[in-house]
Every structure is written in C-alpha cells, then in structure tokens.
Amino acid sequence: MPNSWTRPRSWISLGPRALKSESDETLGLEIGGQDSGRGFVTRKTEPPPRTRIEVDGDFYSLAYIHIESKPRARLGIYSPTRQETYLVEPIAWSNIWVYGIDIFLTGWIMCEQFRCRASLIREGSRVFQYNQTRTKNLAVPISDLKPISELFELVRGWKANGPQGSWIMDKNII
C-alpha cells in the first residue's frame, strides 16, 4: 500500500471501505491495518466477480492487502473519508516470502516497549547484513528481548484457557 494509506497524515477513520474486483472469479483476500488506538486489525472477505462490496471494521490505516492467488484483473479499494480509490494492477502483486535464507527467532518484546527502546538506523547505514540499508529501520539489542520460552508459556496458557480470538494481537507482542 502507498504511504498515504499506511501512514496517513490525519489519524481519522478510513470509513466503510469498498472493494471491487474486475476479476471473473471470486477472490479470497485479507486486509490489514490499524484501528483508532493503533492496534493491528485484519478482515477477511471474498468479493464476488465484478461486484462492489463493503468491508467492515474501523481502519485508520491500511498496511496490506493479501490475496490467496494472483488475480488476472485489477482490484480497487475505496475510502469515502479520503475520497480516494487505490487500484492494484495484476502486475503489481508481489510475493513477499523469503526463500533460501535462515531466520533466527531470538526473542520477543511488547510493541510499546519496542517503540520506547528502539534506536534509528538511517537509510544508507552499514549493518551486519548489508553494506547499505535501503530504508530507515528501528532496532533493539537482542539482549533487550524476552526469551522465546516465555512466549511459548503464554501461548500454552492461552490455548489451555480456550480461544480468546486476538489475545496476542491485543497484547501487542512483536
């Protein structure tokens, strides 16, 4: 999504978003973004072919649109508050899976703590992985992270006490 949708200048509701696909088949998709309190929210929907539908949920920003299979036609999303339609051309869809590298899960931290402790790594900085970063980043030392075993215990407790839907999202764990 463009920055104007992911990081809007005014933190106001996007309003009832409308989706429309020019595809000849039903699409399975998910949109994700933030609510008024900057909590992460997602909505899944299946817009029928060539039909405009409204997506429920009070989004203040829209971070992504995930689609189950690459469409052969445009998809549009409209915000009445912004009075803007964002069109995604078939060629614009990209796969963000990471192939051929190892990912080390070293720890976890609450989003609020991350925001407070993170230091800025400016675009173009030299870091361990790259000679130059392409974007600005935020980082915390691994020593500031909590052990993964604690996260697993929290999840086990959640599973034992029954599904509470978005418990992890509500706690803002990253």
Phi, psi and omega per residue, in radians:
M1 nan 2.590 3.099
P2 -1.215 2.756 -3.122
N3 -0.969 -0.584 -3.114
S4 -1.113 -0.406 3.089
W5 -1.659 -0.622 -3.098
T6 -1.406 -0.584 -3.138
R7 -2.362 1.245 -3.089
P8 -1.151 2.595 3.133
R9 -1.146 -0.694 3.113
S10 -1.849 2.222 -3.110
W11 -1.513 1.378 3.112
I12 -2.259 2.767 -3.124
S13 -1.031 2.471 3.057
L14 -1.300 -0.160 -3.120
G15 1.385 -3.084 -3.133
P16 -1.241 1.814 -3.092
R17 -1.244 2.456 3.089
A18 -1.933 2.392 3.080
L19 -2.032 2.494 3.008
K20 -2.587 2.310 3.099
S21 -1.919 2.468 3.044
E22 -1.594 0.132 -3.112
S23 -1.242 2.712 3.077
D24 -1.559 -0.040 3.112
E25 -2.180 2.776 3.077
T26 -1.211 2.359 -3.132
L27 -1.853 2.403 2.986
G28 -1.683 2.081 -3.116
L29 -2.499 2.861 3.123
E30 -2.351 2.406 3.004
I31 -1.999 2.569 -3.134
G32 -2.404 2.547 3.130
G33 -3.012 -2.617 -3.088
Q34 -2.181 2.623 3.089
D35 -1.666 -2.964 -3.062
S36 -1.055 -0.573 3.126
G37 -1.599 0.230 -3.126
R38 1.151 0.366 3.009
G39 -1.368 2.659 -3.091
F40 -1.430 2.291 3.118
V41 -2.322 2.596 3.081
T42 -2.354 2.727 3.046
R43 -2.465 2.346 3.058
K44 -1.836 2.535 3.126
T45 -2.715 2.886 3.095
E46 -2.320 1.465 3.140
P47 -1.125 2.226 3.097
P48 -1.165 2.847 -3.141
P49 -0.988 2.317 3.004
R50 0.888 0.590 -3.118
T51 -2.200 2.324 3.104
R52 -1.459 2.241 3.103
I53 -2.232 2.764 3.086
E54 -1.768 2.431 3.133
V55 -1.823 2.173 -3.128
D56 -1.336 2.962 -3.125
G57 1.836 2.469 -3.090
D58 -1.713 1.546 3.141
F59 -1.547 2.438 3.033
Y60 -1.883 -0.368 3.006
S61 -2.508 2.756 3.115
L62 -2.224 2.003 -3.044
A63 -1.569 -0.628 -3.066
Y64 -2.749 2.825 2.921
I65 -2.195 2.109 3.110
H66 -1.870 2.349 -3.110
I67 -2.196 2.473 -3.054
E68 -1.170 -0.693 3.092
S69 -2.464 2.564 -3.060
K70 -1.068 2.131 -3.122
P71 -1.349 2.810 3.115
R72 -1.776 0.100 -3.099
A73 -2.454 2.958 -3.129
R74 -1.219 2.674 3.021
L75 -2.219 2.315 3.135
G76 -2.079 2.520 3.031
I77 -2.232 2.317 -3.045
Y78 -2.101 2.385 3.033
S79 -2.019 2.057 3.131
P80 -1.173 -0.545 3.118
T81 -1.131 -0.788 -3.128
R82 -1.414 -0.285 -3.037
Q83 0.895 0.843 -3.064
E84 -2.480 2.468 3.025
T85 -1.964 2.296 3.047
Y86 -1.857 2.102 -3.131
L87 -1.787 2.312 3.086
V88 -1.904 1.987 3.112
E89 -1.334 2.668 -3.130
P90 -0.959 -0.623 -3.120
I91 -1.274 -0.289 -3.069
A92 -1.393 -0.268 -3.140
W93 -1.231 2.417 3.119
S94 -2.403 2.700 -3.135
N95 -1.594 2.146 -3.132
I96 -1.790 0.181 3.071
W97 -1.093 2.570 -3.137
V98 -1.835 2.052 -3.112
Y99 -1.904 2.526 2.963
G100 1.304 0.274 3.061
I101 -2.302 2.802 3.089
D102 -1.658 2.469 3.064
I103 -2.031 2.202 3.141
F104 -1.844 2.032 3.076
L105 -1.521 1.816 -2.979
T106 -1.755 -0.302 -3.122
G107 2.982 -3.063 -3.127
W108 -2.521 2.835 -3.107
I109 -2.714 2.608 3.066
M110 -1.217 2.528 -3.119
C111 -0.956 -0.763 -3.116
E112 -1.072 -0.729 3.104
Q113 -1.156 -0.683 3.110
F114 -1.043 -0.819 -3.140
R115 -1.025 -0.658 -3.105
C116 -1.313 -0.655 -3.005
R117 -1.649 -0.325 -3.011
A118 -1.170 2.495 3.049
S119 -1.931 2.652 -3.076
L120 -1.416 2.334 2.962
I121 -1.974 1.919 -3.043
R122 -1.236 2.655 3.058
E123 -0.975 2.365 3.138
G124 1.576 -0.072 3.139
S125 -1.255 2.619 3.045
R126 -1.492 2.258 3.098
V127 -2.279 3.024 -3.086
F128 -0.939 -0.787 -3.047
Q129 -1.365 -0.532 -2.985
Y130 -2.368 2.673 3.015
N131 -1.189 -0.606 3.119
Q132 -2.547 2.365 3.028
T133 -1.394 2.639 -3.137
R134 -1.625 -0.341 -3.132
T135 -2.368 2.866 3.036
K136 -1.286 2.594 -3.099
N137 -2.378 2.852 3.002
L138 -2.039 2.534 -3.091
A139 -2.537 2.600 2.970
V140 -2.221 2.611 3.078
P141 -1.118 2.541 3.110
I142 -0.982 -0.559 -3.127
S143 -1.137 -0.312 3.092
D144 -1.454 -0.158 -3.107
L145 -1.482 2.654 3.067
K146 -1.495 2.659 -3.129
P147 -1.110 2.535 3.121
I148 -1.047 -0.581 -3.127
S149 -1.012 -0.626 3.093
E150 -1.143 -0.689 3.112
L151 -1.123 -0.754 3.118
F152 -1.073 -0.669 3.100
E153 -1.120 -0.733 3.094
L154 -1.059 -0.742 -3.136
V155 -1.177 -0.719 3.094
R156 -1.047 -0.737 3.099
G157 -1.089 -0.699 3.107
W158 -1.107 -0.798 -3.132
K159 -1.128 -0.669 -3.120
A160 -1.190 -0.560 -3.099
N161 -1.576 0.101 3.106
G162 1.669 2.748 -3.123
P163 -1.190 2.252 3.092
Q164 -2.083 0.492 3.037
G165 1.157 -1.659 -2.976
S166 -1.898 0.662 -3.090
W167 -0.939 -0.857 -3.096
I168 -1.132 -0.730 3.132
M169 -1.126 -0.690 -3.119
D170 -1.125 -0.530 -3.121
K171 -1.476 -0.082 3.100
N172 1.002 0.846 3.121
I173 -1.556 2.355 3.029
I174 -2.174 nan nan
